[in-house]
Amino acid sequence: MSNKRIIPSSELIINQDGSIFHLHLRPEQLADKIFLVGDPARVDMVAQRFDSIECNVSSREFHTITGLYRGKRISVVSHGIGTDNIDIVLNELDALANIDFETRQEKDTFRQLTLVRVGTSGGLQDETPIGTYVAAEHSIGFDGVLYFYAGSERVRNRSFEEALLKQLDWRVDGLKPYVIPACPELINQICGSDILRGNTIAANGFYGPQGRQLRLQLQDPELNKKIQAFQHEGRRLTNYEMESSSLAGLSALMGHRAMTVCCIIAGRKAQNMNTDYKGSIEGLIDLVLERI
């Protein structure tokens, strides 16, 4: 008789059709290779390259298409904006792969997922101008998602974290940045000479948390200047986005392979912006589909 925990219905929420609560996917609809995007409309942009489509499911901001691309079964999933949404998506994708929905117990055999998030980002350095592709070798979390899970210290880079607190003269009370390395094997698989290996900040907002000032004053108006000057073991902070830290952290805790790669569409140092970036993001989509 199994002594595994039976997960209650209030924690593992399964819809009447057998699908997971938010994503509305059933376990058999999920591929091992997962292409993550923020914008639900971008799912169609990726899937139009597929040779065949197996399923097309939409629920709120979560849109999934599973199909075949040159013999590879891939699910492209939209996660919306923010690390809090990644918490939903990663837990539900892992549940689809590794929890038996009939018994509500963890499966005996672990199924590892490969997850590559493709997004847009703001460049922080001269070497990350608009149009650059940047992969997050390390993700720096300006959010708090990972602190709610036990064992986060075993997947974090503590010396990197200490350097951040010191060099940034960290002034945001009640929140400390955390640092997660991406899966090195996956970084090597996806990154060629056409993708810069960087260190990406995942902010928990678009305006104040990324140093943008509209009407409200910032807690630390000099934070971005300190970020641009930061160096640790030869590493600089290259770009801002809003999801990579919880993706890298939760995946590492769960045992999945994950990384984020972004197209730079805003130069935070140069103070410029490209709102017509469709061509650049499509080029990155093609690279990742070939290499995933």
Secondary structure, 3 states (H helix, E strand, C coil): CCCCCCCCCCCCCECCCCCECCCCCCHHHCCCEEEEECCHHHHHHHHCCCCEEEEEEEECCEEEEEEEECCEEEEEEECCCCHHHHHHHHHHHHHHHHEECCCCEECCCCCCCEEEEEEEEEECCCCCCCCCEEEEEEEEEECCHHHHCCCHHHCCCHHHHHHHHHHCCCCCCCCCCEEEECCHHHHHHHCCCCCEEEEEEEECCCCHHHCCCCCCCCCCCCHHHHHHHCCECCECCCEEECCHHHHHHHHHHHCCEEEEEEEEEEECCCCEECCCCHHHHHHHHHHHHHHC
